[in-house]
Amino acid sequence: MQASNRIARVYSPEILQHMGRAFDGALESLPVNVGDITLLRRSLAVRIIRHVDRGEHDPAELCKRALAEVS
């Protein structure tokens, strides 16, 4: 795998934990029968990252916002 040269940000361990909790919570909230789970996981991750970059760090709020956008 080739390393990306487009790294825009570096996140602290604490923020990465918040992002991970938000992502896990979002996945647990999804119905069992979703379409392309790989695409949905990527979409959730991108949305969580976008909200973190805009200043949101609360895992519950990150989860809620990401789910609202993919619904």
N, C-alpha and C positions, 0 to 999 in steps of 0.2 A: 504494500500500500504506500502510495506516495504522500508525503506530508504536504499539508496545505500551506501555501504562502499567503493566504488571505485571512490570517488570524486578526480579528479586530479587537478582541478583549481577552483579558485573563481574569478569571473569577476566583475569589477567595474560597477556601475550603468551606466556610460557613454558608456562603451563597450557593455553592455547589450542592450542599446538603439540602438547602431549601428547594432548589430546582429539582433535585432527585425526589424529594417528598411530594412535590407538586405533580411531577410526572407519574409517580407510582399511584398517587391518589386519582389522577385522571384515568389511568388505565383500569383501575379497580371500578370506576364508575361507568365504564363502557358496557353496553349490552354484550352478551356472549356471542351473538351472531352479527358481527360487523363484517363489512366487506374486506377490503385490502388492509389488513392490520399493519403491515409494514408502512404503507403510505400514511395511515392514521397516526401511528407512533411518531413518524417523522414530522407530521403536521403539528401534533401536540408539542413536541420538543421545540420546534421553531417558534411557536407562539409563546411558550414559556420563556425562552431566551429573549424574545422581543420585549416582553413585559418586564423582565429583569433589567434589560438595557434601558428601559424607560423609568426605572426607579422602584418598581414593585418588588418586594422581597418576602412577603408573607406567603408561605406555601399554600395555605387554603385559598387565598385570593388568586394566586397564580393558577392553581388548579381550576378554580371557577371560571376565570377569564378564558383560559385555553379551551375548556370544554364548551363554553358559550360560542366561541368562534368556529369550532368545527361542527357544531350542531346544525 
